[in-house]
Amino acid sequence: MQARKLIWVTVYAVAMAYVEAAAVVYLRRIYGISDLLRDVAPYDARFAAIELGREAATLVMILAVGLAAGRSVQAGLGFAGVAFGTWDIVYYVWLRAMLGWPDSLLAPDLLFLIPLPWWGPVLSPVLVALLSIVGGALAVLHDDSGRSMRPDPAARAALLAGVLAILYAFMADALRLLPASAEALGRLRPTSFNWPVFLAGYLSMIWGVRRAARSATR
């Protein structure tokens, strides 16, 4: 049963989250950052390129462990979804233990840099991570029972619309700043988070995942 591997994929994600959180602790200490909204690190083009590479490598690691654990593409993507969601949530747990941050689920955070800076309250990526864990686990369990989770056109449309809405909510401030230099984007600080757009996209994704799971066929 592939489902047994979920435990080891989860252990991997927890350890990976520790490494990520430790790197953030070091960077904050080096650059004297205690408040993400107030403190801005000096821009360094070489360091920025390395950081983008680190983020891309993180995604490759998550996808690779998922595909290595799964016996099919569906199961592999499912394991990757579980790893991603667990890593994202536990990352904040480790940061809380190491730094005492975040002090609230509504604390703003710089989430990602590819292709533009993503900003959002901690709660927003945690919600996405929870859905990733649920959807990934369903994909693995359905694969174990010989069922294929192939979203129909309606489910695909809902998932795509949901992803685009959530990405827009995360990158809205950066999009409004375009065209802008990499240095200007690095100094970007968020305005108010667009919860209505985010929640509309999140509900659309939930519906898409649910429909895909319910329509799974042998």
C-alpha atoms as one frame of an Amber mdcrd trajectory, in Angstrom:
protein
   0.000   0.000   0.000   1.410   3.354  -1.096  -0.517   5.104   1.664   2.075
   3.842   4.156   4.654   6.036   2.451   2.661   9.112   3.464   4.305   8.849
   6.888   7.827   9.021   5.444   6.933  11.783   3.001   5.544  13.731   5.947
   8.738  13.143   7.964  10.759  14.413   5.002   8.585  17.535   4.765   8.905
  18.268   8.494  12.701  18.013   8.297  12.779  20.121   5.146  10.661  22.763
   6.868  13.235  22.918   9.675  16.044  23.550   7.181  14.008  26.290   5.496
  13.108  27.945   8.790  16.746  27.809   9.970  17.857  29.552   6.757  15.319
  32.328   7.396  16.583  32.754  10.959  20.153  33.157   9.693  19.139  35.640
   6.980  17.140  37.760   9.403  20.066  37.868  11.809  22.566  38.757   9.052
  20.408  41.572   7.656  19.020  42.768  10.984  15.411  42.118   9.989  12.959
  41.911  12.853   9.901  43.397  11.133   9.181  42.416   7.524   7.128  45.549
   6.895   9.668  47.961   8.358  13.086  46.482   7.640  14.359  46.266   4.066
  17.558  44.361   3.266  19.994  46.075   0.872  19.470  44.881  -2.707  22.152
  42.600  -4.133  21.539  41.264  -7.658  23.753  38.196  -7.119  22.089  37.313
  -3.820  18.644  37.833  -5.386  19.494  35.374  -8.174  20.712  32.821  -5.630
  17.512  33.204  -3.630  15.378  32.638  -6.732  17.425  29.528  -7.424  16.896
  28.293  -3.873  13.138  28.669  -4.217  13.138  26.817  -7.540  15.289  24.064
  -6.004  12.803  23.726  -3.138   9.978  23.058  -5.595  12.138  20.532  -7.464
  12.887  18.713  -4.190   9.194  18.479  -3.315   8.221  17.246  -6.776  11.114
  14.784  -6.900  10.301  13.127  -3.579   6.655  12.865  -4.611   7.394  11.216
  -7.941   9.931   8.908  -6.291   7.352   7.757  -3.725   4.431   7.274  -6.119
   4.007   4.312  -8.474   2.056   6.476 -10.941   1.979  10.128 -11.948  -1.270
  10.586  -9.993   0.214   9.134  -6.808   3.487  10.995  -7.337   1.716  14.341
  -7.633  -0.395  13.368  -4.617   2.686  12.697  -2.504   4.153  15.994  -3.716
   0.968  17.780  -2.646   1.178  16.248   0.836   4.876  17.144   1.089   4.258
  20.719  -0.053   1.363  21.308   2.336   3.135  19.768   5.319   6.343  21.696
   4.602   4.476  24.998   4.326   2.550  24.600   7.580   5.386  23.150   9.676
   7.718  25.877   8.385   5.649  28.404  10.349   5.593  26.105  13.374   9.410
  25.984  13.353   9.654  29.763  12.907   7.342  30.232  15.859   9.575  27.964
  17.960  12.807  29.647  16.815  11.815  33.310  16.565   8.484  33.643  18.346
   7.077  34.651  14.940   4.447  34.725  13.577   2.594  36.071  16.566  -0.682
  35.868  14.654  -2.114  33.963  11.696  -2.838  37.367  10.180   0.805  38.489
  10.309   1.945  39.492   6.780   4.677  37.417   5.190   6.743  37.455   2.010
   5.692  34.079   0.653   7.557  33.600  -2.601   9.560  35.453  -5.236   8.828
  33.541  -8.476   7.923  35.202 -10.806   7.078  38.246  -8.653   7.007  38.819
  -4.870   4.020  37.172  -3.176   2.663  38.774  -0.003  -0.139  37.570   2.216
  -1.221  36.893   5.799   0.214  33.653   7.184  -3.296  32.196   7.260  -3.609
  32.364   3.459  -0.757  29.974   2.546  -1.740  27.734   5.460  -5.230  27.347
   3.972  -3.740  26.516   0.579  -1.398  24.023   2.251  -4.286  22.264   3.992
  -6.104  21.834   0.682  -2.869  20.559  -0.880  -2.562  17.906   1.839  -6.178
  16.791   1.468  -6.083  16.719  -2.330  -2.724  14.940  -2.347  -3.830  12.300
   0.138  -7.007  11.660  -1.879  -4.931  11.192  -5.023  -2.715   8.624  -3.286
  -5.626   6.746  -1.700  -7.572   6.636  -4.966  -4.493   5.354  -6.772  -4.131
   2.599  -4.165  -7.679   1.469  -4.952  -7.094   1.639  -8.697  -9.109   4.790
  -9.268  -8.033   7.549 -11.608  -8.604  11.168 -10.533  -8.945  12.863 -13.900
 -10.765  16.189 -13.522 -13.506  16.724 -16.084 -13.693  20.067 -17.949 -15.768
  21.676 -15.179 -13.334  20.603 -12.462 -10.332  21.727 -14.535 -11.948  25.119
 -15.128 -12.696  25.520 -11.413  -9.152  24.564 -10.433  -7.601  26.898 -13.003
  -9.852  29.799 -12.016  -9.083  29.173  -8.351  -5.324  29.081  -8.893  -5.376
  32.294 -10.944  -7.499  34.116  -8.355  -5.232  33.069  -5.488  -2.093  34.004
  -7.415  -3.599  37.397  -8.184  -4.392  37.960  -4.492  -0.786  37.109  -3.572
   0.864  39.168  -6.328  -1.592  42.063  -6.706   0.762  44.657  -5.216   3.666
  43.534  -7.408   1.464  43.512 -10.516   0.356  47.090  -9.827   3.999  48.128
  -9.608   4.887  46.793 -13.079   6.894  47.688 -15.023   9.453  47.860 -12.254
  13.065  46.930 -11.665  14.065  43.916  -9.595  15.359  46.307  -6.935  12.023
  48.163  -6.761  10.147  44.864  -6.472  12.513  43.845  -3.674  11.521  46.951
  -1.733   7.816  46.305  -2.236   5.688  46.195   0.896   2.060  45.031   0.809
  -1.164  46.977   1.075  -4.359  45.353   2.368  -4.835  41.715   1.375  -7.696
  40.999  -1.024  -9.533  38.367   1.006 -12.670  38.287  -1.212 -10.652  37.350
  -4.310  -8.566  34.842  -2.349 -11.585  33.149  -0.763 -13.449  33.006  -4.078
 -10.453  31.283  -5.616 -10.051  28.976  -2.620 -13.675  27.862  -2.730 -13.360
  27.274  -6.464 -10.352  25.035  -5.857 -12.161  23.121  -3.103 -15.044  22.479
  -5.482 -12.658  21.350  -8.218 -10.796  18.936  -5.923 -14.067  17.549  -4.549
 -15.500  17.021  -8.016 -12.332  15.328  -9.239 -12.288  13.028  -6.203 -15.976
  12.110  -6.534 -15.671  11.378 -10.244 -12.627   9.112  -9.871 -13.051   5.966
 -11.977 -11.419   2.568 -12.119
